[in-house]
Amino acid sequence: MGTEYITYKGMLFPRLDYSPETISYLQSEFQVRDDDVFNVTYPKSGTNWMLEILSLIRCDGDPSWARSVLNWDRAPWIESNNGQEAALKYPPPRLLSSHMPLQFFPRSFQGSRAKVIYTLRSPKDVVTSYYHFTHIMHAFKDHGPLDAFLQDFLSGNVPYGSWFDHVAGWLGLRGQDNFFYITYEELQQDLRGSVQRISRFLGKELSEQQISSVVENASFQTMRRNKMCNFSEVPDEFMDHSKGQLLRKGH
């Protein structure tokens, strides 16, 4: 069910909820707004963790929004069919998510004041997490044993292409005022300091108490209990819940 991929300009994407037309529209016609905030990652690099952090910062540490609205509704995926439709209806200021490499990102981002937070993770951990993810999500085909998946990963023969190209492309924006990058490992080692840095980048002045609330509600254990971000509400059409869960170990 939906396990085949589509190819767009040489890159694989899941067929389930993706189409060349939607991706093409994103690249050439999607209008970025100056007050947009984009949560951008290569798959399995801390996307949902960062989304939870950004959701909590947006609400000054108040967890109500993060506990009552599904995370893909809080920050729609601009390259998927359903996500792009939601993004186009999203009232400003928009919080949006994407795995897109820079070359397929909306051209209207260039010259805008929209902000991108880019999270990167050790490729060794990405491979392991991505491999397990392909076994629970129907959008991915079976790449075989881990060794075979590793070969596909290293050659870029997986959805969203090469990790190395993805990271190199986005980190080419280092030094721009509207681009902020952080590693998954930094989030693990110093979540509070990371939240403070992200808040400053977004122009949000949070109190120590508000920062503490962000840190507490973006912890692995809290997120694992939150049905709005732990993927327990993902429809069976997209995910085989009997094979595992999104938040496996948190390290």
C-alpha positions as CSV (number, residue, x, y, z in Angstrom):
1,M,0.0,0.0,0.0
2,G,1.6,3.2,-1.2
3,T,5.1,1.7,-0.9
4,E,6.4,2.8,-4.3
5,Y,8.3,6.0,-4.8
6,I,8.0,8.8,-7.3
7,T,11.0,10.5,-8.9
8,Y,11.2,14.3,-9.2
9,K,14.3,15.7,-10.9
10,G,16.3,12.6,-10.0
11,M,15.2,12.4,-6.3
12,L,12.9,9.9,-4.7
13,F,9.8,10.8,-2.7
14,P,7.1,8.7,-1.2
15,R,4.1,8.1,-3.6
16,L,1.7,8.2,-0.6
17,D,0.5,11.8,-0.3
18,Y,3.2,13.2,-2.6
19,S,3.0,14.2,-6.3
20,P,5.4,15.8,-8.8
21,E,2.8,18.5,-9.3
22,T,2.8,19.4,-5.6
23,I,6.6,19.5,-5.4
24,S,6.9,21.5,-8.6
25,Y,4.3,24.0,-7.2
26,L,6.3,24.3,-4.0
27,Q,9.5,25.0,-5.8
28,S,8.2,27.6,-8.3
29,E,4.9,29.1,-7.1
30,F,4.7,28.7,-3.3
31,Q,4.8,32.2,-1.8
32,V,7.0,32.4,1.3
33,R,5.9,35.2,3.8
34,D,8.4,37.2,5.7
35,D,6.9,36.0,9.0
36,D,7.1,32.3,8.1
37,V,9.2,30.0,10.4
38,F,10.4,26.8,8.8
39,N,11.4,23.7,10.7
40,V,13.8,22.0,8.2
41,T,15.6,18.7,8.6
42,Y,16.8,15.7,6.7
43,P,14.5,12.8,7.8
44,K,15.0,11.3,11.2
45,S,17.2,14.2,12.4
46,G,15.0,15.5,15.3
47,T,12.1,17.0,13.2
48,N,9.4,16.3,15.7
49,W,11.5,17.3,18.7
50,M,12.3,20.7,17.1
51,L,8.6,21.1,16.2
52,E,7.6,20.6,19.8
53,I,10.3,23.2,20.9
54,L,9.1,25.7,18.3
55,S,5.4,25.1,19.2
56,L,6.2,25.8,22.9
57,I,8.3,28.8,22.2
58,R,5.6,30.3,20.1
59,C,3.2,30.0,23.0
60,D,5.6,31.4,25.6
61,G,6.0,27.9,27.2
62,D,2.3,27.3,27.5
63,P,1.8,23.6,26.5
64,S,-1.9,23.9,25.7
65,W,-1.5,24.2,21.9
66,A,1.1,21.3,21.8
67,R,-1.3,19.1,23.8
68,S,-4.4,19.8,21.9
69,V,-3.4,20.2,18.2
70,L,-1.7,17.5,16.1
71,N,1.9,18.4,15.3
72,W,1.3,18.1,11.5
73,D,-1.5,20.6,11.8
74,R,0.6,22.9,13.9
75,A,3.4,22.9,11.3
76,P,2.2,21.4,8.0
77,W,4.6,19.6,5.6
78,I,4.8,22.0,2.7
79,E,5.9,19.3,0.1
80,S,3.1,16.7,0.8
81,N,-0.3,17.1,-0.9
82,N,-2.3,17.4,2.3
83,G,0.4,19.5,4.1
84,Q,0.7,22.0,1.3
85,E,-3.0,22.4,1.1
86,A,-3.1,23.1,4.9
87,A,-0.1,25.5,4.6
88,L,-1.8,27.6,1.9
89,K,-4.8,28.1,4.3
90,Y,-2.7,28.7,7.4
91,P,-3.2,32.2,8.9
92,P,0.0,34.1,9.5
93,P,2.4,33.8,11.2
94,R,2.9,30.3,9.8
95,L,4.9,27.5,11.4
96,L,5.9,25.0,8.6
97,S,7.9,21.8,8.3
98,S,10.0,20.5,5.5
99,H,12.5,17.8,4.6
100,M,13.3,19.5,1.3
101,P,16.9,19.9,0.2
102,L,17.7,23.5,-0.5
103,Q,17.5,23.2,-4.3
104,F,13.8,22.1,-4.1
105,F,12.8,24.7,-1.5
106,P,10.5,27.5,-2.6
107,R,12.4,30.0,-4.7
108,S,10.5,32.8,-3.0
109,F,12.5,32.1,0.1
110,Q,15.4,33.9,-1.5
111,G,15.3,37.5,-0.5
112,S,12.6,37.0,2.1
113,R,12.9,37.5,5.8
114,A,11.3,34.1,6.6
115,K,13.3,32.2,9.2
116,V,14.7,28.6,8.8
117,I,15.7,26.5,11.8
118,Y,17.8,23.6,10.5
119,T,18.5,20.6,12.7
120,L,21.2,18.1,11.7
121,R,22.1,14.8,13.3
122,S,25.0,12.3,13.1
123,P,24.5,10.3,9.9
124,K,25.2,7.1,11.8
125,D,22.2,7.7,14.1
126,V,20.1,8.9,11.1
127,V,20.7,5.7,9.3
128,T,19.5,3.6,12.2
129,S,16.5,5.7,12.9
130,Y,15.5,6.0,9.2
131,Y,15.9,2.2,8.8
132,H,13.4,1.5,11.6
133,F,11.1,4.2,10.4
134,T,10.8,2.6,7.0
135,H,9.4,-0.5,8.6
136,I,6.5,1.2,10.4
137,M,5.5,3.7,7.7
138,H,3.6,2.5,4.7
139,A,5.1,5.3,2.5
140,F,8.4,3.5,2.4
141,K,9.4,0.3,0.5
142,D,11.3,-2.5,2.2
143,H,15.0,-1.7,1.5
144,G,16.0,-5.1,2.9
145,P,18.4,-5.7,5.8
146,L,20.3,-2.8,7.4
147,D,23.4,-3.3,5.3
148,A,21.3,-2.9,2.1
149,F,19.6,0.1,3.5
150,L,23.0,1.6,4.4
151,Q,24.1,1.2,0.8
152,D,21.0,3.0,-0.5
153,F,21.5,5.7,2.1
154,L,25.1,6.3,1.1
155,S,24.2,6.4,-2.5
156,G,21.3,8.8,-1.9
157,N,18.8,6.1,-3.2
158,V,16.3,6.9,-0.4
159,P,13.5,9.5,-0.2
160,Y,14.9,13.0,0.0
161,G,18.2,11.9,-1.4
162,S,21.7,12.2,0.0
163,W,22.2,13.2,3.6
164,F,25.5,14.6,2.7
165,D,24.1,16.8,-0.1
166,H,21.2,17.9,2.0
167,V,23.4,19.1,4.9
168,A,25.9,20.7,2.6
169,G,23.2,22.6,0.8
170,W,21.5,24.0,3.8
171,L,24.7,24.8,5.7
172,G,25.7,26.9,2.8
173,L,23.4,29.5,4.3
174,R,25.4,29.8,7.4
175,G,26.0,33.5,8.3
176,Q,22.6,34.6,6.9
177,D,20.5,36.5,9.5
178,N,17.4,34.3,8.8
179,F,19.1,31.0,9.0
180,F,19.8,29.1,12.3
181,Y,21.3,25.6,12.6
182,I,21.7,23.3,15.5
183,T,22.6,19.7,16.0
184,Y,20.5,17.0,17.6
185,E,23.4,16.3,19.8
186,E,23.4,19.9,21.1
187,L,19.8,19.5,22.0
188,Q,20.6,16.4,23.9
189,Q,23.5,17.9,25.8
190,D,22.0,21.3,26.7
191,L,18.3,21.6,25.9
192,R,17.9,24.7,28.1
193,G,20.7,26.5,26.4
194,S,19.5,25.4,23.0
195,V,16.0,26.7,23.7
196,Q,17.4,30.1,24.8
197,R,19.4,30.3,21.6
198,I,16.4,29.4,19.4
199,S,14.2,31.9,21.2
200,R,16.7,34.7,20.6
201,F,16.9,33.8,16.9
202,L,13.1,34.0,16.7
203,G,13.0,37.3,18.6
204,K,11.2,35.9,21.6
205,E,12.1,37.0,25.0
206,L,11.1,34.2,27.4
207,S,11.4,34.3,31.1
208,E,13.3,31.7,33.0
209,Q,10.0,30.1,34.0
210,Q,8.8,30.0,30.4
211,I,12.0,28.5,29.3
212,S,11.7,25.8,32.0
213,S,8.3,25.0,30.7
214,V,9.5,24.6,27.2
215,V,12.3,22.3,28.4
216,E,10.0,20.2,30.5
217,N,7.3,19.8,27.8
218,A,9.8,19.1,25.1
219,S,11.5,16.3,27.0
220,F,11.5,12.8,25.6
221,Q,9.2,11.4,28.3
222,T,6.7,14.2,28.0
223,M,6.5,13.9,24.3
224,R,6.2,10.2,24.4
225,R,3.0,10.7,26.5
226,N,1.6,13.4,24.3
227,K,-0.7,11.9,21.6
228,M,-0.4,15.1,19.6
229,C,3.2,14.4,18.8
230,N,4.0,10.7,19.4
231,F,2.3,9.5,16.1
232,S,-0.2,7.4,18.0
233,E,-2.9,9.3,16.1
234,V,-1.4,8.7,12.6
235,P,-4.1,6.9,10.6
236,D,-3.5,3.2,9.8
237,E,-3.4,4.1,6.2
238,F,0.0,5.7,6.8
239,M,1.5,3.7,9.7
240,D,1.6,0.1,11.0
241,H,1.3,0.7,14.7
242,S,1.8,-3.0,15.5
243,K,5.4,-2.8,14.2
244,G,6.7,0.0,16.5
245,Q,6.3,3.6,17.5
246,L,7.9,6.9,16.5
247,L,9.7,7.7,19.7
248,R,11.8,4.6,20.3
249,K,14.7,5.5,22.6
250,G,15.3,9.2,22.5
251,H,19.1,8.9,22.1
